Amino acid sequence: MGAPATAFAHAYIVNPPARDISNPNKNAIAHKQAAAPCGNVPRTGKPMKYDAGATITVTWEETIAHNGCYQVRFSKENDTNFVLLKQIDDPVGNQGVQSTTVTLPNENCPACTLTVRQFMQGGTTATCAPDASSAAGGIYYSCADICIGPDCDEDASAPVTPTDDGGTETDSGVSTTPTDGGGKTTTPSGPGSTGLRQTSDDGGCSIALGATSGLGFVVGLGLFGVAIARRRRRS
């Protein structure tokens, strides 16, 4: 029996953390298109805290390459009246962890929302329209709870400082770190490498170790030969 097919096919927000922290990817899968703007997922009560007017790094992961564009949007309250902070065109369809910087509004809000909205263009290489019209092949939403200003609840978390993960900067101001996500099977090569296999399990992902490398087999065979030679000398 073959491995179960993966359902990964979209982008989801990583930083600030998505509302469904346990499995943000699965959450976005279940709430495609009609479930705008956040898939009817309630707030977590533990928003990420920022200063008014701060410039922050927003990170998301695209699990399977889809060309199109992304929008980073902001809502002051109740997931309504979203304001576009930045649109990022992705005509190539980069896969992996991506990030961009946006400047938050210079106003306080204890229960605001930040969302990454992905528009897929299907099989074309054209960039999205300036307003990312609904003519795109598919639309996905992934929301994060944030708080701006001094009136945040005591459960609010301090922002995470991004680290340099070796990603590359694109012309659109997006840093991209390619991955082999999306349930693909990856077989590394070279001495000492171990095969990895990713399979989907109820929307999740598990990693299993494969067989040892060819180098390990050769070393083991050599040690066995040495032992046989020593035994013959003694006899």
Summary of the structure (lengths in Angstrom):
residues: 235
radius of gyration: 23.1
end to end distance: 51.4
largest distance: 88.3
contacts: 677
relative contact order: 0.21
helix: 13%
strand: 36%
